[in-house]
């Protein structure tokens, strides 16, 4: 494959995805596409319903995906927020690239493997929203920092012991210190993070004493606030900002070109925008870093109910982009049917899939009287009422709840336009 003289390692890596051969690894794709490259298959613009795709097959809406990418980019810009969308949701470098192209500061990730994927596809700014004490992973990241001056990496710390382990692993690995932020816990019952401001100060002291580390800010996850409501979430976010202000007054950010204050999942980014707009002037400019991730595909359940756009409707609305198509394979009674998609194919950790539409003979209609009641490994159990018009052989289109456990079940996902024309394929790396 000829390389464009203006290409970069990132664009070259993405181009290689298009040259991957379609075969048995990728479920739902047409059997007669075996041996084609992904680019060749995409160029054929096959129809999801009539051109050989087999059920179950998960598809992304091309229109809704593009809408969601643009909406969140616009939202972040409007509110003066830098945006590092959480890549753990999709683990799809093609989507990372589209987020970067729409102005994202970088990509948020959760574990070292995900960082390796992002680096393989040229991501230059990574925020690891997690503690990192694995010596092998730290040494690898030190190597990346040493060999790529453009690479920027930030991760959490929440214990003196963790700081000590990091420092020991990084000694001699690079002349560049690794940037860290102190993670403030969202409450006593929260996940990781420091519980008190006094402990935060002790950890900051430990970082200052470690030549391999540099304290660049504070961060946390407001989605862990116990009994979260707008008042409690705003209060915790103000506590996070106050911690940064106190650190700055104490000279802990001396010499920085930029101070990082980061929060923001997919349920409270409006509160983050509110409170981060109140951040006072500090000794250096503040990078107000938002990290929402589930917006890319949104969903038909959990996030549809939780999205802040329900509270700020004037700013727009996200659109569910996933639909899982399965086929009715059994209709044992008038009250029951089974389709050939189950736990291997659909998210089920928050809500069961939602029956939305049926297709028969090219006609699509609402799935009236059809409800998913349970999932087996390879089947969805359907309860049907007398209103349900459902036969063996029909296709059932289902909405899903929780993007993070939808993407991870599919390695190559068709991107389809509203009429079913498949225009692209998204490769995931979980």
CORGI-V782972 format. One line per field, one symbol per residue. ss: DSSP state (a for helix, b for strand, c for the rest). psi: psi as a letter, one per 40 degrees, with the letter a starting at -180 (. if undefined). burial: # if it has 24 or more other ideal C-beta (glycine too) atoms within 12 Angstrom, else .. Layout:
BEGIN
ss->???
psi->???
burial->???
END
This chain:
BEGIN
ss->ccccccccaaaaaaaaaaccbcccccccccaaacccbaaaaaacccbcccccccccbbbbbaaaaaaaaaaaaaaaaacccbbccbccccccaaaaaaaaacccccbbbccaaaaaaaaaccccbbbbbbbcccaaaaaaaaaaaaaccccbbbbbbccaaaaaaaaaaacccccccbbbbbbbcccccccccbccaaaaaaaaaaaaccccbbbbbbbccaaacccccaaaaaaaaaaaaaaaaaaaaccccccccbbbbbbcccccaaaaaaaaccccccccbbbbbbcccaaacccccaaaaacaaaccaaaccccccbbbbbbbbbbbbccbbbbccccccccccccccbbbbbbbccbbbbcccbbbbbbccccbbbbbccccccccccbbbbbccccaaaaccccbbbbbccccbbbbbbbccc
psi->hihheeiidddddddddeeihhaedhieihdeeheiiddddddefihdeefeiiiihhihhdddddddddddddddddefhihgihedddfhdddddddddeehdahiididddddddddfehehhhhgiihehddddddddddddegdehhhhiiieiddddddddddehediehihhiihhhieideabiihdiddddddddddddeheeihheaiiaheeehhfhiddddddddddddddddddddeeeeheiehhhhhagaedfedddddddeehihaeiihhghifideddeaaecddddehdeddfdeeahihheihhhihhehgdieeiihifhadediieddiiihhdiihhfehhiighehhheihadeihhhhhidehghihdihhhhiihgddeddeehdhhihiideehheihhhig.
burial->.........#..######.#.#...#####..#..#.#..##.#.#.##...##########.##########.##..#.####################.#.#########.######.#############...######.##.....##########.##.###.##..##.############..######....##.##.###.#.##############..#....################...##..#.###################..#..#...###################.####........#############.....#######.#####.##########.......#..###..#...######...###...#######################...##########.
END
